[in-house]
């Protein structure tokens, strides 16, 4: 889709809601309540679906119902895939904040900047990836094989916990930065005797950005299994990311209840990987792919809740 005003409308919606979030909510240090997290989750979901409906209506009017239906389904499928795979990113954030003992009232600011950085990175990766695919179609098979490999690896390591104290990347970052020993409120940097020091909160922000980049390497190729339309890929991806911060605060108190979700996400990656590898051999309808992904995601969540039904959460 090359219509410039569709891109402009998308940018205006995202920038407006970001401004509202930063100006009236994200600009102050506070602990995010369940009500606030749920409200923003619903806001971003409703806005995403309304945007999809608006694009569908325009396409229905300008080029026909069949194409409108296809593009709307592509958007929805890509959105669901990105949301599903982003859950694993949430678990990583939980681990990072727990390890550094970041108070809840400071987490929102880190995630706000983390999401802003993720938007820039995702935009570059989407356009770069689509350009590469247009130049070298065989890269789709490479992306598919990578997703299968990642999914299998996730299945084999889903029950293993990462020890950040021995993580080589974190050790290297600490050796290259002048860090304060303790948090300095919500500040990322402080001056001491004319020397600028980074706070542990800045180190956490770096780790959050790195985790966003790592998970983008999985999620963006996964969406290429649905469509390579840059407008659909980018808009669905960004709308899903914008609601990720709110989803984190929804899940943080009940993460242990979803202990089997990582297995479901791994299976989704393997499924999408095979779909991508067979894209020129067997065409799986997008509606079927959406149904498979949704079934695996909901099934793993419900099974997790049943297995962990007697475990308390922080909200109980």
KEKOLMAR-838261 format. One line per 10 residues: number of its first residue (from 1); their letters; for each residue z, x, y of N, C-alpha, C. Coordinates in pm, 1 decimal. Each point is the difference from the previous one (the first is absolute). Example, Ala and Ser with C-alpha at 12.3 -4.5 7.8 and 13.67 -1.06 7.14 Angstrom:
BEGIN
1 = AS = 780.0/1319.0/-569.0/0.0/-89.0/119.0/0.0/90.0/120.0  -72.0/-35.0/105.0/6.0/82.0/119.0/73.0/-77.0/109.0
This chain:
BEGIN
1 = XXXXXXXXXX = 0.0/84.6/-119.8/0.0/-84.6/119.8/0.0/87.9/124.3  -102.8/-13.7/81.0/-17.7/88.6/114.7/35.0/-66.7/132.7  41.2/-126.8/-0.4/28.2/-69.7/125.0/118.6/64.3/70.2  -24.1/51.2/119.4/102.2/77.7/69.6/121.7/-83.6/35.1  -21.0/-129.6/28.8/113.6/-79.7/45.5/97.5/-30.6/-113.9  -46.8/7.6/-125.3/93.6/-14.8/-111.2/96.4/118.7/-4.1  -55.8/119.9/20.7/84.7/118.4/6.6/94.8/-8.9/119.3  -51.3/-47.8/112.4/82.4/-11.0/120.2/112.8/-101.7/-19.4  -30.3/-111.1/-65.4/102.2/-101.4/-25.8/108.3/55.0/-92.3  -41.9/71.0/-101.1/95.8/61.7/-92.5/90.5/98.1/73.7
11 = XXXXXXXXXX = -58.8/87.2/80.9/79.0/98.7/74.9/96.6/-68.6/95.9  -46.1/-106.4/66.7/84.6/-70.9/95.4/120.0/-64.5/-69.8  -22.5/-59.0/-116.4/109.0/-64.3/-74.1/104.7/102.3/-41.7  -45.6/110.9/-58.3/92.4/103.0/-48.0/76.6/62.6/115.4  -69.5/35.2/107.9/65.4/63.9/113.7/99.1/-94.4/67.9  -34.4/-127.8/8.1/90.6/-97.3/61.9/129.1/-14.2/-79.8  -13.2/-16.3/-130.5/119.6/-15.0/-82.5/80.7/128.9/-5.0  -68.1/113.7/1.0/72.1/127.2/6.1/79.0/10.8/129.4  -60.9/-40.9/109.0/67.9/5.3/129.6/122.9/-90.4/-0.1  -14.7/-119.7/-53.8/113.6/-91.7/-8.7/110.9/60.3/-86.0
21 = XXXXXXXXXX = -39.0/59.2/-112.3/97.7/60.2/-90.8/74.3/114.7/68.0  -75.3/89.4/65.8/61.9/116.4/64.1/81.2/-40.0/122.5  -54.5/-89.2/82.2/62.6/-37.0/126.2/127.0/-81.5/-17.9  -4.7/-96.5/-89.9/110.6/-93.9/-9.6/88.0/17.8/-123.3  -47.8/77.0/-98.3/79.0/16.1/-122.3/21.0/146.3/-33.7  -109.9/73.6/-16.8/9.0/138.0/-46.9/54.8/97.3/100.8  7.2/-38.9/128.2/46.4/92.3/100.6/150.2/19.5/2.7  73.1/-78.9/-73.6/145.2/13.2/0.6/51.0/31.4/-139.5  101.4/86.2/-4.5/57.6/39.2/-127.6/88.5/-112.3/-53.2  -32.0/-51.1/-116.2/81.3/-105.2/-59.4/-29.8/-12.2/-148.6
31 = XXXXXXXXXX = 91.3/-60.9/-69.8/-18.7/-24.7/-142.6/-84.6/-125.0/-16.7  -107.5/11.9/-75.0/-91.0/-113.1/-20.2/61.7/-98.3/-98.6  11.0/-123.7/42.9/56.7/-103.1/-85.9/-105.0/-54.9/-95.1  46.9/-68.6/-102.3/-92.0/-64.2/-93.5/-86.8/-102.8/71.6  61.8/-73.0/93.6/-74.3/-101.4/74.2/-112.1/62.4/80.6  29.8/110.7/67.8/-102.0/67.7/80.3/-111.4/55.7/-88.6  38.7/61.5/-111.5/-100.0/56.8/-90.7/-89.7/-108.9/-58.1  60.9/-111.6/-37.5/-77.5/-111.0/-55.5/-92.6/-59.1/105.0  50.4/-13.2/123.2/-81.1/-55.5/108.8/-124.0/84.9/25.2  19.7/134.0/11.0/-113.7/87.3/26.1/-94.5/7.6/-119.3
41 = XXXXXXXXXX = 53.8/-9.9/-120.7/-86.1/-3.5/-118.6/-91.6/-121.3/4.6  57.5/-114.6/35.8/-78.4/-122.8/9.1/-100.5/6.9/114.5  43.0/58.5/113.5/-90.5/12.3/115.2/-124.4/79.0/-37.5  20.2/116.5/-62.8/-114.8/84.0/-33.9/-86.7/-64.4/-107.0  62.1/-69.1/-94.4/-79.0/-67.8/-103.9/-83.4/-112.6/60.7  63.1/-81.7/83.2/-71.0/-112.6/61.6/-112.7/49.6/89.7  27.0/105.5/77.9/-103.9/55.5/88.3/-116.9/52.9/-82.4  30.5/70.3/-110.4/-106.4/53.7/-85.3/-85.4/-111.4/-58.8  65.8/-104.6/-50.6/-75.5/-109.6/-59.4/-77.1/-79.2/106.0  57.8/-13.5/119.9/-70.6/-69.1/108.7/-122.6/79.9/43.2
51 = XXXXXXXXXX = 14.7/132.4/4.5/-113.8/86.1/33.7/-109.1/-14.1/-104.8  39.2/-0.6/-126.9/-97.4/-16.5/-108.2/-70.5/-134.5/11.2  77.1/-103.5/32.3/-59.1/-133.0/15.4/-97.4/-4.0/117.0  35.6/71.3/108.2/-88.8/3.9/115.8/-131.3/70.6/-31.4  8.5/111.6/-72.3/-121.6/72.5/-39.3/-83.8/-86.4/-93.6  67.3/-68.8/-92.6/-71.9/-90.0/-91.6/-75.1/-107.6/78.0  66.4/-61.0/99.7/-62.5/-107.5/77.7/-123.5/50.5/74.8  12.3/121.1/56.3/-115.2/54.6/73.3/-115.4/30.9/-95.0  30.5/60.7/-114.9/-104.5/31.6/-97.0/-62.1/-127.4/-57.7  81.5/-101.2/-21.5/-49.6/-127.7/-51.5/-100.4/-61.2/97.9
61 = XXXXXXXXXX = 30.2/15.4/127.3/-87.9/-54.8/104.4/-126.0/84.2/18.2  13.9/134.0/-8.2/-110.9/88.6/36.9/-91.1/40.6/-116.0  58.7/20.0/-118.4/-83.4/50.3/-110.7/8.5/-83.9/-127.4  90.7/-95.3/-5.1/3.4/-86.8/-117.0/130.6/3.0/-76.7  24.4/-107.9/-73.3/125.9/-19.5/-72.1/21.6/103.3/-110.1  -105.2/35.1/-72.5/15.4/91.9/-113.3/50.3/136.9/44.7  -61.2/55.9/102.9/42.7/130.1/50.3/140.4/-10.0/59.9  27.5/-108.3/70.7/133.2/-20.1/58.6/107.0/-1.5/-108.3  -26.4/-72.0/-109.1/96.0/-5.7/-110.0/21.5/137.6/-63.3  -110.1/73.5/-18.2/10.1/133.0/-61.6/84.7/93.2/85.0
71 = XXXXXXXXXX = -25.6/2.6/130.8/73.1/90.7/88.8/147.4/-38.9/11.5  27.6/-129.0/3.8/138.8/-45.6/7.4/76.3/38.4/-126.4  -65.3/-11.3/-114.7/63.8/35.9/-126.7/19.3/151.5/-9.3  -95.6/75.3/50.6/14.0/145.7/3.6/121.8/39.8/84.5  12.9/-61.2/116.2/112.4/29.8/88.4/132.3/-31.0/-70.0  8.8/-119.4/-59.7/124.3/-40.6/-65.2/34.8/92.9/-115.3  -99.2/35.3/-80.6/24.0/88.4/-113.7/43.8/137.8/46.0  -68.8/55.0/99.3/36.2/131.3/53.6/140.1/-2.4/60.4  32.6/-108.4/67.3/132.9/-16.0/61.2/109.1/-1.3/-106.9  -22.5/-75.9/-106.5/98.7/-9.1/-108.1/16.7/134.7/-70.0
81 = XXXXXXXXXX = -110.6/69.8/-25.2/7.1/130.8/-65.1/80.0/98.0/84.9  -29.7/4.2/129.5/72.1/91.7/89.9/148.5/-35.8/4.9  31.9/-127.6/9.5/140.0/-43.6/2.2/71.0/40.0/-128.8  -67.2/-19.6/-112.7/61.4/31.8/-129.1/27.8/149.1/-11.3  -99.9/81.7/29.2/16.9/144.3/-14.5/97.8/55.9/102.3  14.6/-67.8/113.3/92.2/46.8/103.5/145.9/-13.3/-42.2  27.0/-83.7/-99.5/137.8/-16.6/-46.6/57.1/133.4/-47.8  -82.2/79.3/-66.7/46.7/130.3/-47.0/35.9/90.0/117.9  -73.6/-14.7/108.7/32.3/74.8/121.1/137.7/-39.6/52.7  31.5/-128.3/-9.3/131.1/-49.6/43.6/111.5/66.6/-80.6
91 = XXXXXXXXXX = -20.7/13.6/-130.7/101.0/64.7/-83.3/21.3/145.4/40.7  -107.9/66.9/38.9/11.6/138.4/46.1/78.1/5.2/130.8  -27.7/-92.3/91.4/75.8/-5.2/124.8/149.0/-19.5/-27.0  31.1/-87.7/-92.6/139.7/-22.9/-35.3/66.4/129.3/-45.9  -70.7/76.6/-82.0/53.2/126.3/-50.7/22.0/98.7/114.9  -96.5/8.9/91.5/10.6/93.9/112.1/117.4/-35.9/90.7  9.9/-126.1/38.0/108.6/-41.7/89.1/136.6/17.1/-66.5  5.0/-25.7/-129.5/126.0/15.5/-72.2/41.6/146.7/-7.4  -96.0/87.5/-27.3/31.2/142.9/-13.2/52.0/58.3/131.4  -60.8/-39.7/111.1/41.3/52.8/131.0/109.5/-83.9/64.9
101 = XXXXXXXXXX = 43.7/-104.6/-67.7/107.9/-87.0/49.7/-32.4/-52.6/139.3  -121.5/-52.7/16.4/-41.5/-54.3/129.3/57.4/-141.0/15.1  79.1/-24.5/104.3/57.7/-133.8/19.7/-108.3/-106.1/15.7  25.8/-121.5/-43.3/-100.8/-107.1/8.3/-53.5/-21.9/140.6  86.1/16.8/101.5/-43.4/-26.2/136.7/-99.9/103.3/52.1  -12.9/115.4/-67.2/-95.3/102.6/41.3/-128.8/-2.2/-82.7  1.2/-72.3/-108.3/-115.2/1.3/-90.3/-122.1/-66.9/61.8  23.4/-103.8/76.9/-113.0/-75.2/55.7/-86.2/87.0/89.5  63.6/84.7/83.6/-77.0/84.8/91.5/-86.7/98.6/-77.9  55.5/57.5/-104.9/-76.9/93.4/-82.3/-120.5/-71.3/-61.4
111 = XXXXXXXXXX = 22.3/-118.5/-54.5/-109.4/-72.8/-64.7/-103.4/-48.0/100.8  44.8/-31.1/121.8/-93.4/-42.4/103.1/-99.8/111.6/30.5  50.8/121.0/23.7/-88.3/113.6/24.3/-78.7/35.5/-126.0  62.5/-17.5/-115.9/-68.7/28.1/-125.5/-120.2/-90.2/-19.5  14.7/-126.9/32.1/-110.2/-94.8/-15.0/-110.6/29.3/100.8  38.0/35.7/123.3/-100.6/35.0/100.1/-83.6/119.6/-45.9  68.2/99.5/-55.3/-72.9/115.4/-53.8/-87.5/-38.2/-116.9  50.2/-92.0/-83.9/-77.2/-43.8/-116.6/-128.3/-70.6/41.2  4.7/-76.5/110.4/-119.0/-70.5/47.1/-110.0/99.6/35.3  37.9/104.8/72.3/-97.8/101.4/39.7/-58.1/70.0/-123.1
121 = XXXXXXXXXX = 88.5/37.2/-93.8/-46.1/68.7/-120.7/-90.0/-89.2/-83.7  38.8/-126.2/-15.5/-79.3/-91.7/-82.9/-138.6/-21.0/59.4  -7.0/-14.4/133.3/-130.6/-21.0/63.6/-92.9/117.1/-29.4  52.4/120.7/15.1/-81.3/117.9/-28.3/-42.4/8.1/-144.8  91.8/-32.3/-90.8/-30.7/7.8/-142.8/-98.2/-108.4/-42.7  11.7/-118.7/59.2/-92.6/-108.4/-35.5/-142.6/35.5/38.9  -20.3/39.9/125.5/-135.0/30.4/46.2/-53.6/125.8/-68.2  88.0/97.8/-21.2/-43.5/120.8/-69.8/-37.2/-29.0/-144.0  81.3/-83.1/-66.9/-28.1/-34.1/-139.0/-127.8/-78.5/-16.1  -22.5/-96.3/89.3/-121.7/-80.2/-8.8/-123.0/85.8/27.1
131 = XXXXXXXXXX = 10.4/93.1/95.6/-112.0/89.4/27.7/-32.5/83.6/-123.4  103.9/51.9/-65.7/-21.7/81.4/-119.9/-64.8/-81.5/-111.6  46.6/-124.2/-17.1/-56.8/-85.1/-105.3/-147.1/-30.7/28.0  -32.5/-24.8/127.3/-139.2/-26.5/36.0/-88.8/121.5/-23.7  58.6/119.3/14.4/-76.5/122.6/-21.0/-3.3/41.4/-147.2  112.5/-24.1/-67.8/14.7/44.0/-140.0/60.4/-115.3/-80.8  -84.9/-86.0/-50.7/46.5/-119.7/-71.1/87.2/35.0/-120.8  -28.4/114.5/-63.1/73.6/39.0/-120.1/149.1/24.0/26.2  37.5/10.7/127.8/141.8/17.9/31.8/83.9/-121.8/-41.1  -64.9/-116.0/-10.3/72.8/-118.8/-46.4/58.0/23.5/-139.2
141 = XXXXXXXXXX = -76.9/68.5/-85.5/49.6/29.2/-134.6/117.2/98.2/6.1  -8.5/95.0/91.0/109.7/96.9/17.6/125.4/-72.8/47.3  -15.4/-89.9/99.1/113.8/-77.1/48.7/60.6/-83.5/-113.1  -86.7/-60.5/-80.0/48.5/-81.4/-111.0/78.9/81.4/-100.1  -52.8/116.8/-37.2/69.4/87.1/-94.4/134.4/45.5/58.1  2.2/27.4/129.4/123.8/41.6/65.7/104.6/-111.0/-5.4  -43.5/-124.3/22.4/94.1/-112.6/-5.3/55.4/-19.3/-140.9  -85.9/14.4/-101.1/46.6/-11.3/-138.5/102.4/109.7/-29.4  -32.0/122.4/40.3/91.7/112.3/-20.2/133.8/-25.0/70.2  -7.3/-46.3/124.3/122.5/-26.2/76.3/81.8/-110.6/-64.5
151 = XXXXXXXXXX = -68.0/-106.0/-46.4/70.5/-110.0/-64.5/68.9/42.4/-127.8  -69.0/78.7/-82.7/60.2/48.3/-124.7/118.5/90.6/30.1  -15.5/86.8/98.0/109.3/89.2/39.1/120.2/-80.0/49.2  -25.9/-106.4/76.5/108.2/-84.2/48.6/71.4/-69.9/-115.5  -77.3/-44.7/-100.3/60.8/-63.0/-116.7/93.6/95.8/-73.3  -41.0/125.2/-12.0/77.7/98.5/-74.1/122.6/48.4/76.3  -2.4/-13.2/133.3/111.8/52.4/80.4/75.3/-108.9/75.1  -27.2/-126.3/-32.7/59.2/-110.2/75.6/152.5/-1.0/-6.0  56.6/45.9/-111.6/145.9/-4.4/-14.8/67.9/130.3/42.1  -76.8/93.2/56.3/58.1/127.5/43.2/27.3/-4.1/150.1
161 = XXXXXXXXXX = 114.5/53.8/40.5/37.4/2.8/140.5/-31.6/136.1/60.4  -49.3/-1.3/122.3/-32.2/124.0/69.8/123.7/54.9/68.8  24.7/128.9/-16.7/113.3/66.1/64.8/-52.1/73.0/123.7  24.0/-58.5/117.7/-51.7/59.5/122.5/64.4/134.3/32.6  118.6/23.7/-51.0/68.1/125.7/30.9/-74.2/120.8/-56.6  -83.0/-22.4/-102.9/-75.2/110.1/-59.8/-150.1/-12.3/25.2  -39.6/-92.4/87.7/-141.3/-22.8/27.8/-54.0/117.0/82.7  -104.8/63.8/-50.1/-53.1/120.0/64.7/-51.6/-28.1/141.2  -64.4/-114.1/17.3/-52.9/-33.2/132.2/110.4/-13.2/102.9  109.6/-66.1/-37.5/112.1/-17.7/91.4/67.6/133.2/29.6
171 = XXXXXXXXXX = 14.5/82.7/-100.9/59.6/133.0/20.1/-85.6/81.2/96.0  -132.4/-8.1/-13.5/-90.3/74.0/87.9/10.1/-49.9/143.8  3.9/-133.1/18.4/11.2/-56.1/134.3/128.0/45.7/67.9  108.5/-2.7/-74.9/128.0/42.5/57.4/-2.4/147.8/39.4  -73.2/80.8/-75.3/-5.0/143.4/30.3/-84.3/29.0/123.6  -88.2/-93.2/38.5/-90.1/21.8/112.9/45.7/-69.0/127.9  107.3/-77.2/-6.6/44.4/-77.0/115.9/141.7/37.2/40.0  25.9/-6.0/130.6/136.9/14.1/50.0/61.6/-139.0/1.1  95.6/-20.9/-87.7/57.2/-132.7/-19.6/147.0/-3.7/39.7  40.3/-110.9/57.7/142.9/-22.4/23.0/64.4/-38.7/-132.1
181 = XXXXXXXXXX = 129.0/21.4/-10.3/68.6/-32.1/-124.8/21.7/-149.5/-16.3  10.9/-69.7/112.0/31.8/-143.2/-6.3/-99.5/-81.0/83.1  -0.4/-129.6/-22.0/-82.5/-90.6/78.1/45.9/-1.6/145.3  -94.0/-21.7/88.4/29.6/-9.8/144.0/-45.2/-137.3/49.1  64.0/-103.2/-53.5/-42.1/-135.1/33.1/-140.8/-24.1/-52.1  -82.9/-61.8/85.2/-137.1/-26.7/-41.3/-98.2/102.8/55.5  52.8/111.4/47.2/-85.9/105.2/55.8/-61.6/84.7/-110.8  -126.2/39.3/21.8/-69.2/88.4/-93.7/19.5/147.0/36.4  24.2/27.4/129.2/18.7/137.3/45.5/116.9/6.0/98.3  68.0/113.9/3.9/105.9/25.6/97.6/-13.7/143.0/50.6
191 = XXXXXXXXXX = 50.0/24.6/121.5/1.9/134.0/57.6/140.5/58.7/-9.5  8.0/121.7/-50.8/127.8/70.7/-8.4/-18.8/141.3/55.1  64.0/24.2/112.4/-10.3/128.8/67.4/-146.0/38.0/24.5  -76.4/-98.9/42.4/-139.7/23.4/33.4/-94.1/6.0/-117.9  50.9/-19.0/-121.1/-81.9/4.8/-121.1/-14.3/-141.4/-55.8  -123.5/-39.3/-32.0/-24.1/-133.6/-55.3/24.1/0.2/-151.0  83.3/-91.8/-43.4/29.1/-18.0/-142.2/-48.5/-137.9/-45.0  -54.9/-5.2/-117.9/-33.6/-128.4/-61.1/123.2/-54.3/-69.9  15.5/-130.4/-0.5/112.3/-62.2/-69.6/-43.8/-40.6/-141.0  94.2/-25.6/-88.2/-37.0/-48.2/-134.6/-85.3/-126.3/4.9
201 = XXXXXXXXXX = 11.6/-79.2/108.4/-79.6/-121.7/12.2/-148.1/33.2/13.1  -31.5/110.7/67.6/-140.4/42.3/11.6/-53.0/47.4/-135.3  84.7/68.1/-75.8/-40.1/44.6/-133.4/-28.7/-121.0/-89.0  82.1/-102.7/13.8/-22.2/-123.9/-75.4/-133.0/-63.9/40.7  -29.9/1.1/130.2/-127.3/-55.9/47.5/-118.5/74.1/-61.7  9.6/131.8/-8.5/-107.6/78.2/-61.9/-19.0/-41.0/-146.0  109.9/-16.3/-72.0/-8.1/-38.9/-140.8/-58.7/-139.9/-15.9  35.8/-89.9/91.1/-56.3/-135.7/-3.3/-151.2/4.2/22.3  -44.6/81.4/96.8/-143.4/12.2/26.8/-72.5/60.7/-120.1  60.9/100.2/-62.6/-62.3/62.5/-117.1/-12.0/-100.7/-113.9
211 = XXXXXXXXXX = 104.8/-80.9/-18.5/-5.2/-101.3/-106.1/-109.6/-102.1/28.0  -16.9/-37.3/128.6/-108.5/-91.5/36.9/-135.9/59.3/-36.3  -16.6/128.4/28.5/-126.8/67.1/-28.8/-26.7/4.3/-150.0  103.2/33.3/-76.8/-14.3/8.7/-145.5/-39.0/-134.7/-59.7  66.0/-106.4/45.2/-29.2/-131.3/-57.0/-133.7/-53.7/48.9  -44.7/45.8/117.2/-132.7/-40.3/46.5/-108.5/55.6/-90.8  24.5/116.1/-57.8/-96.1/62.2/-91.5/-21.0/-88.5/-122.1  101.4/-78.7/-37.3/-13.3/-94.6/-110.5/-59.5/-133.2/45.6  57.3/-54.4/107.2/-32.6/-137.6/37.2/-141.1/-16.5/54.8  -47.8/94.8/79.4/-133.3/-15.4/57.9/-110.0/5.2/-106.3
221 = XXXXXXXXXX = 0.7/97.5/-92.2/-99.0/-6.6/-108.7/11.3/-127.6/-82.3  123.1/-51.9/-14.3/17.1/-124.6/-75.0/-73.3/-114.7/68.1  2.7/-3.3/131.9/-70.1/-106.1/72.5/-151.9/17.1/-9.5  -45.6/124.6/-15.7/-143.7/22.4/-17.4/-50.6/-66.8/-127.3  88.8/-29.6/-93.5/-39.5/-72.1/-120.6/-32.0/-145.7/31.1  45.4/-45.9/116.4/-23.6/-137.8/42.5/-119.3/-8.0/94.5  -2.3/89.1/99.6/-105.8/-1.1/99.5/-7.4/134.7/70.3  -116.3/32.6/52.1/-15.6/119.4/84.5/-38.4/-40.5/142.4  15.8/-126.5/31.3/-22.3/-48.1/136.3/112.2/55.9/87.0  -30.5/89.2/96.5/106.0/63.8/78.7/88.3/-99.1/74.3
231 = XXXXXXXXXX = -58.5/-111.5/45.3/78.0/-99.2/73.4/105.0/-63.4/-91.5  -39.7/-38.8/-119.9/93.0/-62.4/-94.0/105.1/100.5/-47.1  -43.3/120.3/-33.1/92.3/102.2/-49.5/106.3/31.6/104.3  -42.6/25.6/123.9/94.1/41.8/102.7/91.6/-113.1/43.9  -56.1/-117.8/26.3/83.9/-109.5/49.3/102.2/-44.8/-103.6  -40.0/-12.5/-124.2/95.0/-41.1/-104.4/107.8/106.1/-18.3  -39.8/126.8/6.8/93.4/110.4/-16.9/102.0/3.6/112.0  -45.3/-12.1/123.5/90.3/8.0/115.4/93.7/-119.5/4.3  -50.9/-119.2/-25.7/88.0/-117.7/0.1/108.7/13.5/-107.6  -35.9/53.3/-115.2/99.4/19.1/-106.0/103.9/104.3/41.2
241 = XXXXXXXXXX = -45.5/107.4/63.9/91.4/105.9/44.0/96.3/-50.5/106.6  -50.1/-82.8/91.6/84.3/-48.0/109.2/117.9/-81.9/-51.0  -15.3/-62.3/-113.6/111.2/-75.9/-56.3/86.1/81.4/-94.3  -36.5/126.7/-17.4/72.0/83.5/-96.8/142.6/29.2/44.2  18.0/20.8/130.4/133.4/31.5/50.6/96.8/-115.9/-25.1  -46.8/-120.5/27.5/83.8/-117.6/-24.3/28.0/-16.9/-148.9  -100.6/29.2/-84.0/18.9/-10.4/-144.1/105.7/98.8/-48.6  4.7/116.5/62.4/102.3/99.3/-36.4/139.5/-57.8/19.0  23.6/-63.7/114.3/132.9/-53.9/27.2/31.4/-121.8/-86.3  -103.5/-67.0/-48.6/22.4/-110.6/-92.2/43.1/51.1/-138.1
251 = XXXXXXXXXX = -58.7/112.2/-41.8/22.4/49.8/-135.4/114.8/99.0/-11.2  45.3/57.4/112.1/94.9/109.6/-9.5/131.5/-38.6/-67.6  40.6/-124.3/15.5/125.1/-40.7/-61.8/-15.1/-48.1/-142.6  -124.1/-12.6/-46.2/-21.3/-53.8/-134.1/-96.1/84.7/-81.0  -12.5/127.8/35.8/-96.7/87.3/-68.2/28.7/11.3/-149.1  129.4/5.0/-35.6/35.3/14.8/-140.9/-41.2/-122.0/-82.8  -16.5/-112.8/67.1/-42.3/-120.9/-70.6/-145.4/9.2/-47.7  -77.2/90.2/60.3/-142.2/11.4/-32.2/-29.1/132.4/-69.8  83.0/33.6/-94.8/-10.4/129.0/-69.0/-127.6/14.4/-82.9  -61.1/-111.2/-39.8/-121.5/5.9/-82.5/-127.0/-9.2/82.4
261 = XXXXXXXXXX = 16.0/-13.5/130.9/-116.7/-18.7/85.4/-91.4/122.7/-0.6  58.3/119.1/-12.4/-82.2/121.5/-1.8/-95.3/1.5/-119.5  43.7/-55.2/-111.5/-88.2/-7.9/-116.6/-117.7/-93.4/29.4  29.5/-111.3/66.4/-106.1/-92.7/36.0/-99.3/63.1/95.8  50.7/76.4/98.1/-88.3/67.0/95.7/-87.2/104.3/-70.5  59.0/69.5/-97.0/-76.4/100.1/-75.1/-113.8/-65.8/-77.6  28.7/-114.9/-61.5/-102.8/-72.3/-75.2/-111.1/-48.1/94.2  39.1/-44.2/120.1/-98.5/-43.0/99.5/-92.6/115.3/36.7  57.1/119.6/19.6/-81.2/117.0/33.1/-99.8/31.8/-111.7  47.7/-6.4/-124.2/-88.2/28.1/-113.8/-112.1/-103.8/-6.4
271 = XXXXXXXXXX = 35.4/-126.9/17.7/-99.3/-107.7/-2.7/-105.8/19.9/108.4  44.4/26.7/123.6/-94.5/18.1/110.6/-84.0/125.2/-22.2  62.4/104.6/-55.7/-74.2/122.9/-27.5/-114.4/-22.9/-96.4  26.3/-72.1/-108.0/-106.0/-29.8/-96.4/-107.6/-89.8/62.8  43.1/-94.9/83.5/-97.2/-86.4/68.6/-93.8/83.7/86.5  56.9/100.9/67.5/-81.0/85.8/85.8/-93.8/88.3/-81.5  48.6/50.6/-112.0/-83.0/86.4/-84.9/-116.3/-76.3/-62.7  19.9/-130.6/-22.0/-103.3/-82.0/-64.6/-77.1/-85.5/99.3  10.1/32.8/128.3/-53.4/-86.3/104.2/-151.1/-20.7/-12.4  -72.6/98.8/-52.8/-145.9/-12.0/-14.2/-42.4/-45.1/-139.5
281 = XXXXXXXXXX = 99.0/-20.7/-85.7/-28.9/-39.9/-137.4/39.0/-145.5/-24.2  117.2/-35.6/50.2/51.8/-135.2/-22.7/58.3/-53.6/130.0  -50.0/-114.1/45.7/48.4/-59.5/123.6/108.3/-103.0/-30.7  121.0/33.3/37.4/111.2/-93.1/-15.6/13.7/-78.9/129.1  -10.7/-132.4/-6.3/12.6/-80.5/122.4/129.6/29.6/75.1  -8.7/0.0/131.4/116.7/32.4/81.6/113.5/-99.2/-24.8  -33.6/-125.3/-20.7/103.7/-101.2/-25.8/77.2/32.9/-127.2  -71.8/50.5/-100.7/66.6/39.0/-125.2/89.6/121.2/23.9  -50.0/97.8/75.8/79.8/119.1/30.7/126.4/-38.0/76.4  -14.1/-91.0/95.4/116.3/-47.7/75.9/100.2/-68.0/-92.2
291 = XXXXXXXXXX = -50.6/-80.3/-92.7/89.8/-67.8/-94.5/73.7/97.2/-88.9  -69.5/104.0/-47.1/63.4/100.1/-85.9/108.6/74.7/76.7  -32.9/47.1/120.7/97.4/73.9/81.3/120.8/-87.8/32.1  -26.4/-124.7/41.7/109.2/-91.2/32.1/88.6/-29.2/-120.0  -61.6/-18.9/-116.5/76.4/-28.5/-121.9/89.5/117.4/-38.3  -55.2/121.0/5.4/78.6/118.6/-34.1/115.1/18.9/98.1  -29.0/-18.1/128.5/102.5/19.0/102.8/111.9/-102.2/-13.1  -36.0/-127.1/-5.4/101.4/-105.9/-10.3/73.0/9.1/-133.0  -73.6/29.8/-107.1/63.0/11.1/-131.6/102.5/110.5/-5.7  -32.0/117.2/57.1/95.5/111.7/-2.0/121.0/-29.3/87.5
301 = XXXXXXXXXX = -20.2/-74.6/107.7/112.5/-36.6/86.4/92.8/-99.9/-69.2  -59.2/-101.1/-61.7/81.3/-100.8/-68.6/73.3/60.6/-119.5  -69.0/87.7/-74.0/64.0/65.1/-113.4/114.4/89.3/47.0  -18.9/67.9/112.3/105.7/84.1/56.4/121.4/-83.6/36.7  -24.8/-112.9/64.7/111.1/-86.9/40.1/74.6/-53.1/-121.3  -72.7/-30.1/-107.2/65.3/-52.1/-119.7/82.0/108.8/-69.0  -57.4/119.7/-13.7/71.1/110.8/-65.4/124.1/39.9/78.3  -9.2/-4.7/134.2/111.3/44.3/85.3/75.3/-116.8/62.1  -4.2/-115.3/-65.8/58.2/-121.2/57.4/150.4/9.7/25.0  68.5/87.5/-72.8/145.6/11.5/16.8/40.8/111.5/94.3
311 = XXXXXX = -99.7/73.1/53.6/31.8/107.9/93.9/16.5/-57.4/139.9  108.6/38.6/68.9/18.2/-47.6/136.6/-91.6/72.8/96.5  -26.2/-60.2/115.7/-74.1/66.3/106.8/92.0/14.9/119.8  -44.4/75.2/98.3/81.2/23.1/118.6/14.6/-126.9/81.3  -85.9/-101.0/-23.5/7.4/-120.1/77.3/87.5/-105.8/-65.1  49.7/30.9/-121.5/80.2/-97.6/-71.5/148.1/21.9/28.2
